[in-house]
Amino acid sequence: MSVDLVRFVGVVLLAYLVPGPDFLVIVRASVRRRAVGRAAALGARAGLCVHFCAAVLGVSVLATRFAYAFTVIKLLGAAYLVYLGVRALLGARRMPRREDGPRCATAWPTSSSASATGWPW
């Protein structure tokens, strides 16, 4: 099996350049504070690097050839998502209450563009 390294690196670089869902997270974080935006961008790039390294090391080939390994990877991913969901729910319970109503997310920016579009970012 031959590997065309130039095409592989080209696809990886294209994945780095094309904005995806993480782009909205980075923009929203950057609106809050520059340092938070930089941290979000660094986290998104680190995630892409992990995927790149997994592809280079052949983790995807192992997952397709060994059904048991693929099942373990899926279960670990599902457990992590459940952990993140529980953490988000517990964090929402700790948000401060407004005196006149429900809990509010005070970290979201308030601007005329946010209120005009209805989107928080």
N, C-alpha and C positions, 0 to 999 in steps of 0.2 A: 504494500500500500504506500503510494507516494503522497507526499504532502506538499502542496504548492504554498510555500511560506509567504510569498509576496501577496498572493490573493487573500490568504488568511489575515495577515497584518492589515491589509487594505480594508477588509470587512470590519475588523476590530476598531480601526481608526474611524471608520464611518459611524460605528455605534457610539463612539465617544463624541462625535460632532453633532449627531442628529438629536434634537431635543425630544425628550420623552416625558412621562409623567413626573419624573424627578425634577424636571425644569420648573414646573409650577411650585413645587415644594421649595426650591431654591429661591425663586422670585418672592414667594410669600415670606420666607425667612429674611430675605434681604430688605424687604420693606420694613420689617421690625427694627433690625439693627444690622449694620455691616458685618460685624463679627459673627452674628448668628447666620447670616447668608454665606459667609466664607466657610463656616463649619458644615453647613448643609451641602455646599458644593464639594467640600473635601470628602464628606461621607458618601455622596453619590459616586464620586470618582473612585473611591476605595471599593465600593460595591462592584463597579465595573471591572476593576482590577482583579477582584476575587473571581468573577466569572471568566475573565480572560485566562487566569492561571488554571482554573478548573478545566477549561477547554484545552489548554496546552498540555496539561497532565493527563488528559484522557478520562476524566471522571465521567463525562457523559457516555463514553463508550462502555465503561464498566457498568454504569447504571442501566444501559439498554441490554447488555449481555447477561446480567445477573438480576433477575426479578426481585430477589430478596433484598439486595442492596438498594434498588430503586424504591421498594416499599419502605425501607428504613429511612431513606432520605425524605420521602413524602411525609411520613409520620413525624419526623423531627421538625420539618417545616410547619406542619399543622400545629404541633405543640407550641412552637415559637409564636405563631400567629395568635393562638389562644392566650398566651402569656401577654402579648402586646395589647390585645383587646381588654383583658382584665385590668391591666395597668392603666389603660386609657379610661376605663369606667371608674376605677378608684380615684384617678386624678380628677375626673369631672365632679365627683362627689365633694372634693376638697375646694372647689372654686368658691370664691366669695359670693355672697348673696347681695343683690341690690336691695335697698330698703323698700323699694316699691314693687318688687316682683321676683322673678326667677333668678337662678344663678346666671352669672355673666362671665364671659371670657374676656378679661381685662387686657390680655396681651394682644388682641387683634387691633390693628390700626383703625382709626376712624378718620376718614377723609371724604371729600365730596365725591371722588370717583368711586369709592367703595359703596357709598349710599346710593349713588346714581345707577350703578350696575346691579346692585344687590349681591354682589360677590364680596366675601370678606377679604380677599387678597387683592 
